[in-house]
Amino acid sequence: SQVTNETQLQKLDIFIPLLDINSYLKLTEASGHICVSHWVGPCRLGCLFNHGDHIVAVNDLQPQDVEEAYFFISRSTRKEVRL
């Protein structure tokens, strides 16, 4: 909410093992965006997400809501998911 200019935002592709997403990542919806609400990944992964980061795509598919994002993640046939 503190960013007023979209040029201040950075888009990143993050590849995460599917098992780690299911274990450590929690998403929520805020202001019409899919956002990270909780990330408690192990030290080997580091701090990949911050509270409030937006998820705009899952394996190049653009979910419309949190349920669809989780659906895309659950249907992934890859060992790593691209967020």
N, CA, C and O of each residue as an XYZ file, in Angstrom:
332
protein
N       0.820     -1.203      0.000
C       0.000      0.000      0.000
C       0.859      1.261      0.000
O       0.354      2.347     -0.282
N       2.146      1.134      0.311
C       3.012      2.306      0.365
C       3.607      2.652     -0.992
O       4.151      3.743     -1.160
N       3.518      1.759     -1.954
C       4.063      2.011     -3.284
C       3.000      2.722     -4.111
O       1.916      2.185     -4.338
N       3.316      3.927     -4.557
C       2.355      4.693     -5.332
C       2.664      4.671     -6.817
O       1.814      5.040     -7.629
N       3.863      4.245     -7.188
C       4.265      4.208     -8.578
C       4.673      2.776     -8.924
O       5.564      2.210     -8.291
N       4.017      2.195     -9.929
C       4.277      0.796    -10.256
C       5.700      0.549    -10.750
O       6.155     -0.594    -10.744
N       6.405      1.578    -11.172
C       7.792      1.393    -11.606
C       8.699      1.057    -10.426
O       9.832      0.619    -10.624
N       8.213      1.258     -9.205
C       8.978      0.899     -8.015
C       8.893     -0.593     -7.712
O       9.626     -1.096     -6.860
N       8.005     -1.300     -8.402
C       7.826     -2.729     -8.171
C       8.776     -3.532     -9.050
O       9.163     -3.084    -10.130
N       9.142     -4.698     -8.591
C      10.034     -5.569     -9.340
C       9.334     -6.901     -9.575
O       8.815     -7.507     -8.637
N       9.320     -7.360    -10.833
C       8.742     -8.661    -11.153
C       9.853     -9.689    -11.205
O      10.889     -9.472    -11.833
N       9.628    -10.812    -10.539
C      10.605    -11.892    -10.483
C       9.937    -13.211    -10.815
O       8.765    -13.419    -10.504
N      10.682    -14.092    -11.442
C      10.258    -15.478    -11.605
C      10.964    -16.276    -10.527
O      12.193    -16.272    -10.445
N      10.190    -16.960     -9.701
C      10.752    -17.757     -8.625
C      10.335    -19.202     -8.847
O       9.150    -19.501     -8.995
N      11.315    -20.092     -8.869
C      11.061    -21.512     -9.040
C      11.196    -22.198     -7.684
O      12.241    -22.124     -7.037
N      10.124    -22.866     -7.266
C      10.087    -23.480     -5.942
C       9.642    -24.933     -6.084
O       8.697    -25.219     -6.819
N      10.312    -25.851     -5.391
C       9.839    -27.235     -5.407
C       8.379    -27.309     -4.950
O       7.986    -26.659     -3.981
N       7.606    -28.092     -5.646
C       6.180    -28.226     -5.357
C       5.920    -28.587     -3.903
O       5.013    -28.037     -3.278
N       6.706    -29.504     -3.362
C       6.512    -29.904     -1.964
C       6.725    -28.739     -1.001
O       6.035    -28.640      0.013
N       7.676    -27.857     -1.313
C       7.931    -26.708     -0.449
C       6.795    -25.698     -0.508
O       6.470    -25.076      0.503
N       6.194    -25.528     -1.663
C       5.041    -24.618     -1.765
C       3.917    -25.125     -0.875
O       3.331    -24.364     -0.104
N       3.625    -26.407     -0.985
C       2.528    -26.973     -0.201
C       2.800    -26.917      1.297
O       1.868    -26.826      2.096
N       4.070    -26.971      1.679
C       4.412    -26.992      3.098
C       4.579    -25.612      3.726
O       4.265    -25.425      4.902
N       5.073    -24.641      2.950
C       5.534    -23.395      3.564
C       4.844    -22.115      3.086
O       4.981    -21.076      3.732
N       4.116    -22.162      1.988
C       3.540    -20.935      1.422
C       2.040    -20.874      1.673
O       1.314    -21.831      1.406
N       1.590    -19.744      2.187
C       0.161    -19.480      2.376
C      -0.197    -18.216      1.609
O       0.504    -17.208      1.692
N      -1.290    -18.281      0.863
C      -1.740    -17.152      0.056
C      -3.053    -16.624      0.596
O      -3.813    -17.343      1.245
N      -3.305    -15.355      0.316
C      -4.571    -14.721      0.667
C      -4.915    -13.737     -0.432
O      -4.090    -13.445     -1.297
N      -6.120    -13.234     -0.397
C      -6.532    -12.236     -1.372
C      -6.733    -10.904     -0.658
O      -7.421    -10.832      0.360
N      -6.125     -9.852     -1.204
C      -6.234     -8.516     -0.616
C      -6.325     -7.495     -1.739
O      -5.496     -7.482     -2.648
N      -7.318     -6.658     -1.669
C      -7.515     -5.602     -2.667
C      -7.520     -6.147     -4.084
O      -7.012     -5.504     -5.002
N      -8.093     -7.333     -4.267
C      -8.185     -7.923     -5.597
C      -6.908     -8.564     -6.104
O      -6.833     -8.938     -7.275
N      -5.893     -8.703     -5.245
C      -4.623     -9.315     -5.632
C      -4.402    -10.583     -4.826
O      -4.843    -10.691     -3.682
N      -3.717    -11.541     -5.435
C      -3.295    -12.743     -4.728
C      -1.972    -12.396     -4.061
O      -1.007    -12.023     -4.728
N      -1.938    -12.521     -2.747
C      -0.777    -12.067     -1.976
C      -0.252    -13.167     -1.063
O      -0.985    -14.068     -0.656
N       1.022    -13.069     -0.758
C       1.642    -13.974      0.202
C       1.230    -13.517      1.601
O       1.441    -12.363      1.974
N       0.644    -14.430      2.364
C       0.292    -14.090      3.739
C       1.251    -14.727      4.730
O       1.362    -14.287      5.874
N       1.956    -15.784      4.274
C       2.859    -16.473      5.201
C       3.862    -17.294      4.414
O       3.487    -18.041      3.511
N       5.133    -17.159      4.751
C       6.197    -17.976      4.180
C       7.149    -18.350      5.298
O       7.754    -17.478      5.922
N       7.285    -19.635      5.552
C       8.192    -20.112      6.601
C       9.083    -21.211      6.041
O       9.204    -22.286      6.629
N       9.697    -20.936      4.917
C      10.553    -21.913      4.266
C      11.808    -22.206      5.060
O      12.219    -21.412      5.907
N      12.417    -23.354      4.782
C      13.649    -23.739      5.481
C      14.819    -22.850      5.066
O      14.768    -22.178      4.036
N      15.850    -22.856      5.865
C      17.031    -22.014      5.615
C      17.638    -22.278      4.246
O      18.173    -21.359      3.627
N      17.568    -23.508      3.759
C      18.169    -23.831      2.465
C      17.504    -23.062      1.324
O      18.128    -22.843      0.285
N      16.248    -22.650      1.503
C      15.556    -21.875      0.476
C      15.733    -20.377      0.673
O      15.639    -19.609     -0.285
N      15.985    -19.962      1.888
C      16.115    -18.538      2.171
C      14.760    -17.860      2.262
O      13.715    -18.510      2.257
N      14.804    -16.554      2.346
C      13.575    -15.757      2.440
C      13.144    -15.371      1.033
O      13.538    -14.325      0.518
N      12.341    -16.216      0.423
C      11.926    -15.988     -0.962
C      10.798    -14.981     -1.089
O      10.693    -14.280     -2.095
N       9.957    -14.910     -0.069
C       8.780    -14.060     -0.126
C       8.703    -13.168      1.101
O       9.204    -13.503      2.174
N       8.064    -12.031      0.913
C       7.723    -11.143      2.017
C       6.206    -11.076      2.109
O       5.500    -11.270      1.119
N       5.727    -10.804      3.288
C       4.291    -10.642      3.494
C       3.772     -9.562      2.534
O       4.296     -8.448      2.504
N       2.755     -9.893      1.762
C       2.152     -8.926      0.851
C       2.649     -8.999     -0.580
O       2.103     -8.319     -1.449
N       3.679     -9.812     -0.857
C       4.120     -9.973     -2.244
C       2.955    -10.469     -3.087
O       2.177    -11.312     -2.640
N       2.831     -9.952     -4.300
C       1.760    -10.364     -5.201
C       2.210    -11.545     -6.044
O       3.344    -11.581     -6.521
N       1.325    -12.501     -6.224
C       1.539    -13.627     -7.135
C       0.684    -13.344     -8.365
O      -0.543    -13.299     -8.273
N       1.325    -13.153     -9.511
C       0.567    -12.818    -10.723
C       0.422    -13.993    -11.678
O      -0.424    -13.965    -12.571
N       1.253    -15.042    -11.495
C       1.151    -16.201    -12.379
C       1.679    -17.442    -11.678
O       2.562    -17.375    -10.823
N       1.111    -18.573    -12.066
C       1.557    -19.886    -11.604
C       1.835    -20.702    -12.864
O       0.911    -21.048    -13.600
N       3.113    -21.009    -13.110
C       3.498    -21.724    -14.329
C       2.918    -21.048    -15.579
O       2.366    -21.714    -16.455
N       3.047    -19.745    -15.647
C       2.597    -18.912    -16.771
C       1.082    -18.805    -16.902
O       0.600    -18.199    -17.860
N       0.317    -19.373    -15.973
C      -1.136    -19.217    -15.963
C      -1.481    -18.115    -14.972
O      -0.903    -18.053    -13.887
N      -2.410    -17.255    -15.333
C      -2.765    -16.128    -14.475
C      -4.064    -16.413    -13.728
O      -5.151    -16.269    -14.289
N      -3.952    -16.817    -12.466
C      -5.155    -17.111    -11.684
C      -5.926    -15.834    -11.364
O      -5.351    -14.753    -11.233
N      -7.234    -15.986    -11.243
C      -8.102    -14.853    -10.932
C      -8.318    -14.681     -9.435
O      -8.674    -13.595     -8.977
N      -8.105    -15.747     -8.671
C      -8.283    -15.667     -7.219
C      -7.405    -16.716     -6.542
O      -6.746    -17.513     -7.209
N      -7.406    -16.706     -5.216
C      -6.550    -17.601     -4.444
C      -6.888    -19.067     -4.712
O      -5.990    -19.898     -4.847
N      -8.164    -19.379     -4.787
C      -8.565    -20.766     -5.024
C      -8.030    -21.272     -6.355
O      -7.573    -22.411     -6.453
N      -8.084    -20.430     -7.376
C      -7.569    -20.824     -8.682
C      -6.043    -20.962     -8.645
O      -5.494    -21.845     -9.303
N      -5.356    -20.110     -7.892
C      -3.902    -20.223     -7.746
C      -3.549    -21.564     -7.112
O      -2.668    -22.271     -7.602
N      -4.229    -21.915     -6.031
C      -3.985    -23.210     -5.396
C      -4.341    -24.369     -6.331
O      -3.683    -25.409     -6.307
N      -5.371    -24.192     -7.149
C      -5.747    -25.221     -8.123
C      -4.624    -25.421     -9.134
O      -4.249    -26.558     -9.422
N      -4.083    -24.328     -9.679
C      -2.982    -24.427    -10.635
C      -1.763    -25.093    -10.004
O      -1.085    -25.899    -10.641
N      -1.492    -24.750     -8.748
C      -0.361    -25.365     -8.049
C      -0.602    -26.861     -7.870
O       0.298    -27.667     -8.107
N      -1.796    -27.231     -7.458
C      -2.096    -28.646     -7.193
C      -2.089    -29.479     -8.466
O      -1.831    -30.681     -8.416
N      -2.365    -28.863     -9.596
C      -2.403    -29.587    -10.873
C      -1.063    -29.577    -11.604
O      -0.950    -30.124    -12.701
N      -0.068    -28.970    -11.013
C       1.233    -28.889    -11.665
C       1.842    -30.281    -11.802
O       1.850    -31.062    -10.851
N       2.346    -30.578    -12.982
C       3.003    -31.863    -13.215
C       4.515    -31.737    -13.093
O       5.240    -32.725    -13.207
N       4.982    -30.526    -12.864
C       6.415    -30.279    -12.717
C       6.836    -30.473    -11.269
O       6.021    -30.353    -10.353
N       8.110    -30.771    -11.070
C       8.633    -30.881     -9.700
C       8.852    -29.506     -9.088
O       8.881    -29.359     -7.866
N       9.009    -28.492     -9.950
C       9.153    -27.108     -9.492
C       8.024    -26.292    -10.090
O       7.601    -26.520    -11.223
N       7.548    -25.343     -9.312
C       6.483    -24.452     -9.761
C       7.082    -23.071     -9.954
O       7.877    -22.603     -9.140
N       6.694    -22.436    -11.030
C       7.174    -21.068    -11.312
C       6.114    -20.081    -10.869
O       4.977    -20.103    -11.340
N       6.516    -19.211     -9.946
C       5.612    -18.154     -9.466
C       6.187    -16.812     -9.883
O       5.599    -15.771     -9.590
